[in-house]
Amino acid sequence: MTSNIKRAVTLTLLAGMASSALAAKAPVTDLSATSSSATAASITAASAANETDVQRLERLLQNRNRVQLQMQQQLDEMTQEIATLRGQLERNTYDMNQMVQRQRELFIEIDKLRSQQGAAAVAVPVATDKANPEGKFTTNVDEQTAYQNAVDLILKKRDYTGAITAFKQFQADFPESTFMPNSHYWLGQLYFAKRQDAEAEKSFKAVIGFAKSNKRADALVKLGDIAKRGNKTDEAKKYYEQVISEYPGSSSAKVAKSNLQ
């Protein structure tokens, strides 16, 4: 019986020790592993989140810098274009002023030519010499040079015969030129001063074909003068009255009125 009691006690102690060992081992191992895994995952997620925010901020800064650079480049280009346009405008204004002055000198020079050749003195209204009836300025350098050379033959060289040849050549070379009505007008003036009335009449009639030319009114006056000089009184009267009717209040109309008296 004592032997049975000892065996029971021994089995009880062994069972208790086994239970204690199993109970202590499982919780310690599982909790440690779970805690380590959770901590590592948290650290990884936080790092990933932080890297994403930094990268996003860098992209935003890069985009902003790129946009600012593009805007600055566009502003620089616009500034350069404005400066170029301003320079062109100033140059065109200067050229137009020079052209006006040249035409005034042309009127004076042709008046002198008429006086030297014994032509009757005729009042000449001073007019500006815009490039064409629409007031546009040509940018064709060859065209401007050819026209200027013809003008210079009158103003600088006093070569009136050469000027006639130059203007006729200009018309042949630049048939669509914006200076065409002016070239016809100055040819008419030169022919009129040289008393070549048939040629002068042809040139002035070409001028009046340009309805918006600022030389048209004076060309009509000159046609009246040619008719008057040829003793065609009725024809002269017709031209003078046309000027008065179409250009009332102009300097050409005043000349026409004085010629009718």
CORCOR-V745052 format. One record per helix or strand of 3 or more residues. SS is the DSSP state (hx for helix, st for strand). FROM is the first residue (numbers start at 0). TO is the last residue. If there is no record, write none. Layout:
[[SS;FROM;TO] [SS;FROM;TO]]
//
This chain:
[[hx;1;115] [hx;140;154] [hx;159;172] [hx;179;192] [hx;196;207] [hx;215;228] [hx;232;245] [hx;250;259]]
//
